[in-house]
Amino acid sequence: MPEYCVTGGTGFIGAYLVKGLLDKGHRVRATVRNPDDVEKVGFLLKLNGAEKRLRLVKADLMVEGSFDEAVEGVDGVFHAASPVLVPYDENIKANLIDPCIDGTLNVLKSCSKAASVKRVVLTSSCSAVRYREQQMSPLDETHWSDADYCKRHNLWYAYAKTIGEQEAWKFAKEKAIDLVVVNPSFVIGPLLAPQPTSTLLMVLAVIKGLRGEYPNTRVGFVDINDVVEGHVLGMEESKASGRLICSGEVAHWSDIIEMLRAKYPSYPYENKCGSQEGDSNPHSMDCGKILQLGHSGFTTIPEMFDECIKSFQDHGFL
C-alpha cells in the first residue's frame, strides 16, 4: 500500500482527502501548522484508521524546506493547502497571493528532492479556467483564466490560482515532476472539521444573512466527495495527466438562494445581489476528461446542499 502526504490537512479538501485515503487503507502524513493544537487537529486524529496510519507533520507554506520531512519517503503528494476566501480588507498579497504561488513552489521544491515521490496532485480551481474577456462555453482543460482580466475585476483568488498553477507547471517541467492538477469548482459538503472553513463559511453567511449581500457570481458547484474521488483518480490512475476539471452544474447564487428558500424557508437569507462585475458570465464546464478516467459522476446541486445544511443543523450552526 502506498503512503501519501496531504498538505493542508485541516482544510476542507485536505481533511476529506485524509479521511478518504485512510478509508482506503493507506498510510497518510498530513501537514498542519501546529500538530499540538488539539482544537484544530483533534478531529483528524479521531478518523477511522488515524491511530495507526496517520502522522501529523508541522509545515508552513511560506517557509522553503519546511515540507522536506513531510514528503521524504512517501509515494505521492496531494498539495491541497491554499488559502481560499480572504476578506477584502486584509493584505491580499501576503494572505492569498503569496501562499498560493510561493507556497506551491515550496511544496514542489521539497517533492523534487524526494526520490520516493512518484506523482504530485495539485488542487487548483476552475477559477484558473473560467475568467476571460472572450467568453467560451463549454470550458475545458485547454482554457486558462486571463490574469489581466482577474486583476481588472479584483478577482484576486482567481488571479492567485491561475498564476500559482502556471508556475507549478513550469517548475514541474523543469524538474521532471509527474504533476496532475485537479480543478474543482465551488466545493460543497457536510462539515468534517468542528468549524466551517473556506467555502462552507461563505454558504453559512449567505443562509444566515450575515454578509449584507450574496455574491454576483455564476459558478460550478461540486460535492466534496466528488472532489476527493477526482484527486484519488488523479494520483492512482496511471493514464491521468495534465489538468482535470471537476465540477457539477453551474448556477448563479440567486438560483441557489431561491432553491434553498423554497425548502428551508425559516432562514434569513441575503436578499441583495453584490455589485461585483466580471464574475457572473454564463458558462458550462466540460468534465469529459475526468469522467473518461473513471470518475463516477457528479452529485446534483439540491443533493449537495441538502447534505451541507443538514450538517450545519446537526452541528448547531443553523
Disulfide bonds with the S-S distance in Angstrom:
none
